[in-house]
Amino acid sequence: MFVSQNHIAKYIKITRNRCTGYCTERYEYSQHKLLHRKLLAITDNIKFVRLIITQCHYCHILHFSPICHFSHKWYKLIIRNDSQEKSMKTLTSGEIAKYCDVNLRTVIRWIDSGRLKGYKLPGGGNNRVKEEDFLAFLQDNELPIPTEFQTKETRVLIVDDELQVAKAISRVTTRAGFKSVIATDPFMAGALLTSFKPQLMTLDLSMPGVNGYDIVKFARHDYDDKSLKILIISALGEEQRQQAVDLGADMSLSKPFSNKELLNTIESLLVK
């Protein structure tokens, strides 16, 4: 996933001061390795970590590049913070059997075969399944979501580096009763996808660092929630917007757009 700069800085526990300028000084590779190791030591759920870290020699602010210049591959970084660990909810095999109206042995077979992701408690204890893994299993197998797990509030993530446009979209969605947050860069968008868990994401294609096409590919191939609706809102031509739809986006709108057109499109996506 793409991770916000502030999110990573918090985890490597470096004191930050306000930066008053644009910092372009780049640490040498030896210093980059030290910071890399510090990040590895603190985070416990990492897949592929490749970071270029820059730091201002005057204000000591860290800056993170979206692409590793050593490998030219995207990072895939998952961070679980302490509060998430403490509040992580798990279900027993018996609870899952009741929710799915099946025999307990059926649930055990699902777990043993790997269809349902679970783990055993130390000492040969019973199976436990994370709530998020249970919901993913239900979605993958097109099983109904129990009412206890259904989210009543519709959340919309607005990804656009033009803040005025993002605020205009937010006003429309907020008035319609949706809970909306804005991400003005791809790093923030990645962090909010995991923490905010939106049902719909509006996405601009032309952003610095990582373009919208790569975010669409990430959302469809690496992001856990495959039911996420993606609405492209871009000033690019129809051909470029269609390319994003071909990659996995659900619909597209051209800039400028009317508030009515935007709301109708969002509502049509959410009822699908």
VOGU-3710 file (C-alpha; in Angstrom, 3 decimals, decimal comma):
1> mfvsqnhiak> 0,000/0,000/0,000  1,068/3,623/-0,367  1,809/5,166/3,024  1,746/8,819/4,063  4,978/10,569/4,984  3,736/11,494/8,458  2,551/7,923/9,038  6,017/6,470/8,452  7,777/9,255/10,355  5,697/8,421/13,424
11> yikitrnrct> 6,784/4,813/13,323  10,489/5,456/13,050  10,046/7,772/16,032  12,121/10,704/14,813  11,541/14,124/16,339  10,228/16,462/13,665  10,451/20,240/13,457  8,497/22,443/11,103  10,190/22,775/7,723  10,155/26,329/6,376
21> gycteryeys> 11,533/25,540/2,952  11,803/22,886/0,273  14,443/20,353/1,249  16,313/18,501/-1,466  19,395/17,327/0,427  19,746/13,552/0,090  21,294/11,270/2,680  24,104/8,969/1,585  23,265/5,291/1,115  24,904/4,274/4,427
31> qhkllhrkll> 22,595/6,614/6,324  19,657/5,420/4,208  20,424/1,850/5,311  20,441/2,824/8,986  17,010/4,405/8,716  15,801/1,447/6,679  16,882/-0,925/9,448  15,220/1,206/12,080  11,963/1,039/10,161  12,286/-2,732/9,784
41> aitdnikfvr> 12,900/-3,155/13,505  9,789/-1,238/14,539  7,224/-2,535/12,066  6,282/-6,185/12,358  4,099/-6,783/9,308  6,129/-5,859/6,251  5,954/-7,400/2,802  8,261/-5,621/0,365  9,981/-2,519/1,714  12,088/-0,391/-0,605
51> liitqchych> 12,523/3,195/0,491  14,488/6,198/-0,598  14,639/8,553/2,373  15,787/12,157/2,103  16,360/14,480/5,009  16,928/18,208/5,298  20,287/18,844/6,968  18,918/22,017/8,558  15,470/21,165/9,890  15,840/17,345/9,928
61> ilhfspichf> 12,516/16,711/8,224  12,260/13,350/6,490  10,990/13,144/2,917  9,990/9,927/1,182  10,145/9,236/-2,546  7,278/7,219/-4,090  9,568/5,078/-6,229  12,775/3,339/-5,183  15,497/4,477/-7,548  17,501/1,328/-6,806
71> shkwykliir> 14,840/-1,161/-7,898  12,192/0,907/-9,753  9,467/-1,107/-8,036  6,566/0,064/-5,937  6,708/-0,428/-2,199  4,211/-2,734/-0,607  4,227/-1,766/3,029  1,783/-2,753/5,723  2,085/-1,170/9,159  0,078/-2,261/12,165
81> ndsqeksmkt> 0,227/0,243/14,996  -0,183/-0,534/18,680  -3,759/0,738/18,913  -4,793/-1,405/15,950  -3,233/-4,456/17,585  -5,004/-3,847/20,899  -8,383/-3,318/19,255  -8,038/-6,200/16,790  -11,174/-8,323/17,004  -11,107/-12,072/16,472
91> ltsgeiakyc> -13,790/-14,725/16,105  -13,851/-18,353/17,207  -14,762/-21,224/14,893  -18,036/-21,599/16,780  -18,975/-17,956/16,297  -18,262/-18,183/12,568  -20,358/-21,358/12,330  -23,319/-19,491/13,862  -22,912/-16,487/11,569  -22,759/-18,713/8,461
101> dvnlrtvirw> -25,364/-21,223/9,711  -23,046/-24,178/9,095  -21,582/-27,014/11,141  -18,479/-26,323/13,242  -16,547/-28,964/11,288  -17,266/-27,067/8,078  -15,572/-23,957/9,480  -12,579/-26,009/10,631  -12,254/-27,456/7,113  -12,341/-23,936/5,657
111> idsgrlkgyk> -9,486/-22,911/7,939  -7,425/-26,082/7,445  -7,738/-25,828/3,646  -6,663/-22,174/3,652  -9,943/-20,869/2,242  -10,544/-18,976/5,489  -7,444/-17,347/6,960  -7,020/-18,212/10,631  -4,468/-19,133/13,288  -4,218/-21,285/16,397
121> lpgggnnrvk> -3,534/-19,979/19,874  -0,209/-21,087/21,442  -0,264/-24,476/23,124  -2,579/-26,165/20,636  -5,534/-23,916/21,343  -8,627/-23,288/19,272  -8,721/-21,499/15,945  -9,068/-17,738/15,822  -9,988/-15,648/12,761  -9,541/-11,887/12,444
131> eedflaflqd> -12,756/-10,033/11,797  -11,327/-8,468/8,625  -10,314/-11,912/7,287  -13,794/-13,273/8,003  -15,411/-10,396/6,098  -12,992/-10,892/3,190  -13,937/-14,598/3,115  -17,643/-13,724/2,969  -17,088/-11,250/0,130  -14,867/-13,630/-1,866
141> nelpiptefq> -17,471/-16,394/-1,634  -20,462/-14,073/-2,177  -21,951/-14,938/1,213  -24,255/-12,468/3,018  -22,628/-10,111/5,519  -24,197/-10,495/9,003  -25,973/-7,356/10,191  -23,505/-7,013/13,085  -20,723/-6,338/10,581  -22,553/-4,130/8,142
151> tketrvlivd> -21,411/-0,506/8,062  -24,320/1,927/7,963  -22,243/5,023/7,209  -21,048/5,387/3,621  -17,471/6,647/3,423  -15,955/8,420/0,425  -12,227/8,988/-0,080  -11,446/11,953/-2,360  -7,997/11,782/-3,974  -7,003/14,956/-5,805
161> delqvakais> -3,930/17,178/-5,512  -6,044/20,233/-6,416  -7,413/21,107/-2,993  -10,193/23,362/-4,300  -11,534/20,592/-6,525  -11,291/18,089/-3,668  -13,212/20,446/-1,367  -15,902/20,939/-4,017  -16,385/17,167/-4,268  -16,393/16,900/-0,476
171> rvttragfks> -19,165/19,493/-0,159  -21,375/17,504/-2,524  -20,785/14,163/-0,798  -21,116/15,603/2,719  -24,445/17,258/1,906  -25,651/13,921/0,556  -24,983/12,342/3,945  -21,690/10,611/3,155  -18,634/10,811/5,400  -15,792/12,189/3,277
181> viatdpfmag> -12,066/12,679/3,713  -9,553/14,252/1,330  -6,132/12,921/0,305  -4,003/15,373/-1,670  -1,209/12,919/-2,469  -0,907/9,178/-3,200  0,869/8,432/0,086  -1,987/9,863/2,132  -4,465/8,018/-0,099  -2,813/4,697/0,654
191> alltsfkpql> -2,852/5,272/4,393  -6,516/6,330/4,343  -7,565/3,328/2,260  -6,495/1,123/5,154  -7,546/3,295/8,108  -10,685/4,986/6,710  -11,905/1,964/4,678  -14,055/3,839/2,140  -16,796/2,271/0,049  -16,009/4,661/-2,816
201> mtldlsmpgv> -12,902/6,535/-3,936  -12,892/9,473/-6,352  -9,546/9,697/-8,105  -7,737/12,270/-10,209  -5,381/10,772/-12,798  -2,825/13,590/-12,989  -0,913/13,823/-9,724  2,794/14,296/-8,981  4,842/11,275/-7,941  2,371/8,460/-8,569
211> ngydivkfar> -0,284/8,793/-11,257  -3,871/7,670/-10,892  -3,414/4,633/-13,137  -0,997/3,097/-10,626  -3,421/3,708/-7,765  -6,170/1,934/-9,730  -3,862/-1,036/-10,339  -2,900/-1,122/-6,666  -6,530/-0,976/-5,527  -7,557/-3,824/-7,798
221> hdyddkslki> -4,566/-6,134/-7,305  -3,105/-5,442/-3,840  -5,807/-3,762/-1,751  -7,892/-6,136/0,380  -11,374/-4,726/-0,282  -12,181/-5,638/-3,882  -15,685/-4,153/-3,533  -14,247/-0,615/-3,422  -15,886/1,577/-6,082  -13,490/3,812/-8,022
231> liisalgeeq> -14,750/6,931/-9,789  -12,235/8,701/-12,023  -12,640/12,497/-12,059  -10,134/13,987/-14,461  -9,590/16,764/-16,986  -7,844/14,300/-19,294  -9,515/13,179/-22,493  -12,025/10,374/-22,827  -9,397/7,957/-24,132  -7,163/8,435/-21,074
241> rqqavdlgad> -10,121/8,112/-18,700  -11,256/4,945/-20,473  -7,772/3,523/-19,967  -8,289/3,844/-16,199  -11,665/2,103/-16,497  -10,000/-0,705/-18,440  -7,519/-1,094/-15,567  -10,330/-1,552/-13,048  -12,007/1,780/-12,292  -15,809/1,640/-12,304
251> mslskpfsnk> -16,755/4,908/-14,018  -15,288/8,260/-15,034  -16,322/11,907/-15,075  -14,649/14,757/-16,913  -13,691/18,043/-15,283  -15,497/20,387/-14,995  -18,618/18,600/-13,754  -21,941/19,656/-12,270  -22,838/18,815/-8,680  -25,938/16,954/-9,841
261> ellntiesll> -23,938/14,879/-12,321  -21,382/14,008/-9,633  -23,982/12,993/-7,060  -26,002/10,918/-9,540  -22,862/9,061/-10,613  -21,789/8,344/-7,031  -25,241/7,117/-6,020  -25,472/4,859/-9,080  -22,131/3,275/-8,175  -23,024/2,694/-4,533
271> vk> -26,251/0,824/-5,338  -24,498/-1,637/-7,662
//
